[in-house]
Amino acid sequence: MTETPLAGERPAVDRIEQAIARIEAAVTARAAGADALARRHAALKARMADAVAALDEVIARTGTR
């Protein structure tokens, strides 16, 4: 029985495909993490803007008395 040239290469191809799948999963997870971080940052930025505005109001009221 004669082996074809690619017969012994299938395990290597399988490992490469598995590695690609792991890389794709990592990229997807990282993108999701970046999106979540961006949303948290935007929420924090809005809350900080509200807090600074509230402080400005307090300062303005106490400065006029």
C-alpha positions in Angstrom: 0.0 0.0 0.0 1.4 3.3 -1.0 0.7 6.4 1.1 -0.3 9.6 -0.6 1.9 12.6 0.1 -0.9 14.3 2.1 -1.9 11.3 4.1 0.6 12.0 6.9 0.0 15.7 6.9 -3.7 15.7 8.1 -2.8 15.8 11.8 -0.7 18.9 11.1 -3.6 20.5 9.2 -6.0 19.6 12.0 -3.6 21.3 14.6 -3.4 24.4 12.4 -7.2 24.6 12.0 -7.6 24.2 15.8 -5.0 27.0 16.4 -6.9 29.2 13.9 -10.1 28.5 15.8 -8.5 29.4 19.1 -7.1 32.7 17.6 -10.5 33.6 16.2 -12.1 32.9 19.6 -9.5 35.1 21.3 -10.0 37.9 18.8 -13.8 37.8 19.3 -13.4 37.8 23.1 -11.0 40.7 23.0 -13.3 42.7 20.7 -16.2 42.0 23.1 -14.1 43.1 26.0 -13.1 46.3 24.2 -16.7 47.1 23.5 -17.7 46.5 27.1 -14.8 48.7 28.2 -15.9 51.5 25.8 -19.4 51.3 27.2 -18.2 51.5 30.8 -15.9 54.4 29.9 -18.8 56.3 28.3 -21.0 55.7 31.3 -18.3 56.8 33.7 -17.6 59.9 31.6 -21.3 60.9 31.7 -21.5 60.4 35.4 -18.4 62.5 36.0 -19.8 65.2 33.8 -23.0 65.2 35.9 -21.0 65.3 39.1 -18.8 68.2 37.9 -22.0 70.1 36.8 -23.5 69.5 40.3 -20.4 70.8 41.9 -20.3 73.8 39.7 -23.9 74.6 40.7 -23.0 74.3 44.4 -20.0 76.6 43.9 -22.0 79.1 42.0 -24.7 79.2 44.7 -22.3 79.6 47.6 -20.3 82.2 45.8 -23.3 84.6 45.4 -24.2 84.7 49.1 
